[in-house]
Amino acid sequence: MHFVLSGTWGPTDPTRAMLPFLFAASAIQAGDSVTLMLFHDSVFMAVEGAGAKLIPVGPPNRYEEVAANPKVTLWACRPCVEARGLPGASLDKRVKLGGMNEFHAAAKQSDTRVISF
C-alpha cells in the first residue's frame, strides 16, 4: 500500500510536527511506501538538521529514519518555503520542492490512502 501524508505543524509544536513522521515510520516498517508533503509551517522541518533536532513530548523523533528510507518521498511545498523566506540551499538535500500538483499526483495512485496531520 502507498500512503500520502500531509503535515502542517512545524517546530513550534514538535509533537504535532512529528506525527506524520511517526506514521510514516510505522508504514515503512510494514513494507508500505510513503509520500510525505510538508505544507504551511511544517516546511521548517525541511531545513537541514531542523527535523532531526525536534524533541516531541512522548514519542521519539523519527525524522532521520523516514527521510533516509528509500521507500519514502519527502516533499516541501515550494510556495510555503518561498513565503517563509527559506533559501533552497538551506534545505535537507533529501527533500524535494513541489506543490499541490505533486501531492495530487501521489494521491491519485492506485492502492493509496491520504492522511493529513
Secondary structure by P-SEA (a helix, b strand, c coil): cbbbbbbccccccccccaaaaaaaaaaaaabbbbbbbbcccccccccccccccccccccccaaaaaaacccbbbbccaaaaaaacccccccccccccccaaaaaaaaacccbbbbcc
